[in-house]
């Protein structure tokens, strides 16, 4: 069987399409708004870290009490909703919405690895919510013939 050589143009086309795909993903992340003016809702600042055994998601939630936070997790998503005890107003944020007062946070985060949501733990201190989600490992016994 003879192996066909690829031309330099095929490599360039492949690189260009991969670059466009990465750029589109990047643009999608930074183009979406961090607020929903109609629902008066903000998207909290979020950090996602991954260790060999767990995924750690940290949310910055100023003006929120622990009892006003709702978390929902699946194997690959984490969703947070939180009510503010004090409304936040940004002056001159946008010409049309400069009078809007935000009263809650909402965000859905796609997790980088499958997790076991039943054993997740969360801690809230000084406006910072840290959620620790143990990774889900699939192990199979292999039958030897």
C-alpha positions in Angstrom: 0.0 0.0 0.0 1.4 3.3 -1.1 1.0 6.3 1.2 0.1 9.6 -0.5 2.2 12.6 0.4 0.3 15.7 1.4 1.2 19.0 -0.2 2.2 22.0 1.8 -1.1 23.7 0.8 -3.1 20.9 2.5 -1.1 21.5 5.7 -1.7 25.2 5.4 -5.5 24.7 4.9 -5.6 22.4 7.9 -3.8 24.9 10.1 -6.0 27.7 8.9 -9.2 25.8 9.7 -7.9 24.9 13.2 -6.9 28.5 13.8 -10.4 29.7 12.7 -12.0 27.2 15.0 -9.9 28.4 18.0 -10.6 32.0 17.2 -14.3 31.4 17.0 -14.3 29.7 20.4 -12.3 32.5 21.8 -14.6 35.2 20.3 -17.7 33.3 21.5 -16.4 33.4 25.1 -15.6 37.1 25.1 -18.4 38.5 23.0 -21.3 37.4 25.1 -22.4 40.0 27.6 -21.7 39.6 31.3 -25.2 41.0 32.2 -28.8 40.5 31.3 -30.5 43.9 31.5 -34.0 42.5 31.2 -33.6 40.1 34.1 -31.4 42.5 36.0 -28.9 39.8 36.4 -25.0 39.8 36.4 -22.6 37.0 35.5 -20.2 36.6 38.4 -16.4 36.5 37.8 -15.4 32.8 37.7 -12.2 30.8 37.9 -12.0 27.1 37.0 -9.0 25.1 38.1 -8.4 21.4 37.6 -6.3 19.1 39.7 -5.7 15.4 39.1 -8.6 14.5 41.4 -11.1 17.3 41.2 -12.4 20.4 39.5 -12.5 23.6 41.6 -14.8 26.4 40.5 -14.6 29.8 42.3 -17.3 32.5 42.0 -16.9 36.1 43.1 -20.3 37.0 44.7 -20.3 40.4 46.4 -23.5 41.5 48.2 -24.7 37.9 48.6 -25.6 35.8 51.7 -24.9 32.1 51.8 -28.6 31.2 52.2 -29.4 33.1 48.9 -27.1 30.9 46.7 -28.5 28.0 44.7 -26.1 25.5 43.0 -27.0 22.8 40.5 -24.5 20.3 39.2 -24.4 17.6 36.6 -21.5 15.5 35.4 -20.4 18.3 33.0 -22.2 21.5 34.1 -22.4 23.7 37.1 -25.1 26.4 37.4 -25.3 29.1 40.0 -28.1 31.5 40.9 -27.7 34.0 43.8 -29.8 36.9 45.0 -28.2 40.1 46.2 -29.1 41.6 49.5 -28.3 45.0 48.0 -28.9 46.0 44.4 -26.0 47.1 42.4 -26.1 50.1 40.0 -23.5 51.0 37.4 -23.7 54.6 36.4 -23.2 55.2 32.7 -22.8 51.5 31.9 -24.7 51.9 28.6 -26.6 54.8 27.4 -29.9 53.0 27.3 -29.6 51.1 30.5 -27.7 53.5 32.7 -30.5 53.4 35.3 -30.6 49.6 35.6 -30.1 48.1 39.1 -28.8 44.5 39.2 -30.3 42.2 41.8 -29.0 38.7 41.1 -26.2 36.6 39.6 -26.6 33.7 37.2 -24.0 31.6 35.4 -23.7 28.2 33.8 -20.2 26.7 33.6 -19.2 23.8 31.4 -16.7 21.7 33.4 -13.5 20.5 31.8 -13.9 16.9 33.1 -16.7 14.6 34.1 -17.4 15.0 37.8 -19.4 13.2 40.5 -21.9 15.9 41.5 -23.3 13.8 44.5 -20.0 14.2 46.4 -19.4 17.9 45.6 -18.6 20.3 48.4 -19.1 24.1 48.5 -17.7 26.8 50.9 -18.8 30.4 51.0 -16.7 33.0 52.8 -16.4 36.8 52.4 -18.3 36.9 49.1 -16.3 34.0 47.5 -17.9 30.7 46.7 -15.6 27.7 46.2 -17.1 24.5 44.8 -15.0 21.3 44.8 -16.2 18.6 42.4 -14.4 15.2 42.5 -13.7 13.9 39.1 -15.6 10.8 38.0 -13.3 7.9 37.0 -14.5 5.0 35.0 -12.7 1.8 35.7 -13.4 -1.5 34.0 -12.3 -5.0 34.7 -10.7 -6.6 31.8 -11.3 -10.2 31.1 -8.3 -12.2 30.2 -8.7 -15.0 27.7 
